[in-house]
Amino acid sequence: MTQECELLDDMEKRLKKRAYIRTFMKTYRKKEKRGHEQLKAQKVQLENEVRAMFLSTGRYVRTKTMLSWKDIASALATSKNEVLDTNQQLRAQVMSLHGIVQEMHHWAGIVRPLTVTSSWRNVSLPASPTSRSLAKDWISRQLLEQMNRVLTSQPFPADHAKYHDWDMIFSDDDSHFHIKQCSQFVWDVPIESVVTLYYRHACSALWLDGHQPLGLQSLKEETEQTTLHQLISRAGEHVNLLSGISRGKDCCHIVLKQIQDDESFALNGRRQRNRTAWLEIKRLSATKTQLRVYCETSQNFTNDGYTSVDVEAKRVSVDVNGLSDHMKRTTLRNTMVSRTNVALAMANDNMMKLLVQVDTSS
C-alpha cells in the first residue's frame, strides 16, 4: 500500500512538471512570435524610410525586390553627410551668437562720459549689424512701454481741440535748459499719411533742417519696427534720430530718440541735442486724424559740455548783450515762448502741406 502511494505521488509530480513545461513553452512561443512580428514591422518601416531618402534625392527606382546593402549604405552615407553639414552650420551659428552676446555685454557695460543723459544705454548704438538691430529694438521698446505713462501725465484736452504748450525750463543750478513741448492737432487726412510723415520723414516733420520738403533724404536704416534718420543740418547740428513704431488698427504709437554715441556715424566734434518724443496718432474717421505729441529737447552740447546761453541766443537771433546771466536766461526763454506761440498757425499750415505731399505720393 505504501509503495502504491509513492508511485501515485511520483506520477502526480511528473504530470505537474509536464503541465508546467507545456505552459512555459506556449508562453515562450507566443513571445518569440511577437518579437518576430515586431522585427518584420521594423523591417518594413526601415525600408520605407530608406525609400523616402532615395526619393528625396531623385535616385530611387521602384523595384519589387528588397533593397540591397549598397543602396542602404548609400542612403546612410547621405544622411551622415547631412548631419555633418547641419552640425557644422550649428557650430558656426553658436560662434556667431557667442560673438553677439559678447558685443551686447560690452554695449551694456561700458560707461561713457555723456553728461547730458542719465541713461547712456538709451543713446548709443554698436556698429555690428546684428547687435545694432538688437540695440535699436531695445531702445524703442523701452520708450514705447513709457508711452501711456508719459501721455497721461500731460494736460491734453479731452476733446479734439487744438492744444499747444511750449516752454524752456532751466535746471536748478541754471547750468543748462531743456525744451518741453506738448501739442495736440487734428488734421483732415487719413491716419496712414500722418504715420508715414513722422515715421519715414521725421526730420522734415520736426523741422530739423528748417522748413524742408519731403525730398530731404534723412532715412538711412530701416528694420521691421525701427527707422534711423541721419542728418547734418545746414546750421551744423548732428542729427541721429531713432524711430520706433507700434501699429494698431485705429491707433499708432511712434517714439523718437537722438542717438548721441554711434559707432557707425562719427560725431566729429559737431554739436547735437538730446531729443526724445512720444507720439500717439489716432484715427477719428477715414479722413480725420488726431496727433498727440510730447517732446523734450536738450540744450545744444558737444563733447566739451553744453554751449553757453550767449551762443544759444545768438544762434536764434536773440540779443542778450550786456544783460546779467539771469536776464539772459529770462530774455531767451520769453522771446522763444512768444515766437513759438505766434508761429503756431504757420507751423500747422506747413504740416498740412507736408501731409498733402505724403498723401499724394503714397
Rosetta blueprint (number, residue, H / E / L):
1 M L
2 T H
3 Q H
4 E H
5 C H
6 E H
7 L H
8 L H
9 D H
10 D H
11 M H
12 E H
13 K H
14 R H
15 L H
16 K H
17 K H
18 R H
19 A H
20 Y H
21 I H
22 R H
23 T H
24 F H
25 M H
26 K H
27 T H
28 Y H
29 R H
30 K H
31 K H
32 E H
33 K H
34 R H
35 G H
36 H H
37 E H
38 Q H
39 L H
40 K H
41 A H
42 Q H
43 K H
44 V H
45 Q H
46 L H
47 E H
48 N H
49 E H
50 V H
51 R H
52 A H
53 M H
54 F H
55 L H
56 S H
57 T H
58 G L
59 R L
60 Y L
61 V L
62 R L
63 T L
64 K L
65 T L
66 M L
67 L L
68 S L
69 W H
70 K H
71 D H
72 I H
73 A H
74 S H
75 A H
76 L H
77 A H
78 T H
79 S H
80 K H
81 N H
82 E H
83 V H
84 L H
85 D H
86 T H
87 N H
88 Q H
89 Q H
90 L H
91 R H
92 A H
93 Q H
94 V H
95 M H
96 S H
97 L H
98 H H
99 G H
100 I H
101 V H
102 Q H
103 E H
104 M H
105 H H
106 H H
107 W H
108 A H
109 G H
110 I L
111 V L
112 R L
113 P L
114 L L
115 T L
116 V L
117 T L
118 S L
119 S L
120 W H
121 R H
122 N H
123 V H
124 S E
125 L E
126 P L
127 A L
128 S L
129 P H
130 T H
131 S H
132 R H
133 S H
134 L H
135 A H
136 K H
137 D H
138 W H
139 I H
140 S H
141 R H
142 Q H
143 L H
144 L H
145 E H
146 Q L
147 M H
148 N H
149 R H
150 V H
151 L H
152 T H
153 S L
154 Q L
155 P L
156 F L
157 P L
158 A L
159 D L
160 H L
161 A L
162 K L
163 Y E
164 H E
165 D E
166 W E
167 D E
168 M E
169 I E
170 F E
171 S L
172 D L
173 D L
174 D L
175 S L
176 H L
177 F E
178 H E
179 I E
180 K E
181 Q E
182 C E
183 S E
184 Q E
185 F E
186 V E
187 W E
188 D L
189 V L
190 P L
191 I H
192 E H
193 S H
194 V H
195 V H
196 T H
197 L H
198 Y H
199 Y H
200 R H
201 H L
202 A H
203 C H
204 S H
205 A H
206 L L
207 W L
208 L L
209 D L
210 G L
211 H L
212 Q L
213 P L
214 L L
215 G L
216 L L
217 Q L
218 S L
219 L E
220 K E
221 E E
222 E E
223 T L
224 E L
225 Q L
226 T E
227 T E
228 L E
229 H E
230 Q E
231 L E
232 I E
233 S L
234 R L
235 A L
236 G L
237 E E
238 H E
239 V E
240 N E
241 L E
242 L E
243 S E
244 G E
245 I E
246 S E
247 R E
248 G L
249 K L
250 D L
251 C E
252 C E
253 H E
254 I E
255 V E
256 L E
257 K E
258 Q E
259 I L
260 Q L
261 D E
262 D E
263 E L
264 S L
265 F L
266 A L
267 L L
268 N L
269 G L
270 R L
271 R E
272 Q E
273 R L
274 N L
275 R E
276 T E
277 A E
278 W E
279 L E
280 E E
281 I E
282 K E
283 R E
284 L E
285 S E
286 A L
287 T L
288 K E
289 T E
290 Q E
291 L E
292 R E
293 V E
294 Y E
295 C E
296 E E
297 T E
298 S E
299 Q L
300 N L
301 F E
302 T E
303 N L
304 D L
305 G E
306 Y E
307 T L
308 S L
309 V H
310 D H
311 V H
312 E H
313 A H
314 K H
315 R H
316 V L
317 S L
318 V L
319 D L
320 V L
321 N L
322 G L
323 L L
324 S L
325 D H
326 H H
327 M H
328 K H
329 R H
330 T H
331 T H
332 L H
333 R H
334 N H
335 T H
336 M H
337 V H
338 S H
339 R H
340 T H
341 N H
342 V H
343 A L
344 L H
345 A H
346 M H
347 A H
348 N H
349 D H
350 N H
351 M H
352 M H
353 K H
354 L H
355 L H
356 V H
357 Q H
358 V H
359 D H
360 T H
361 S H
362 S L
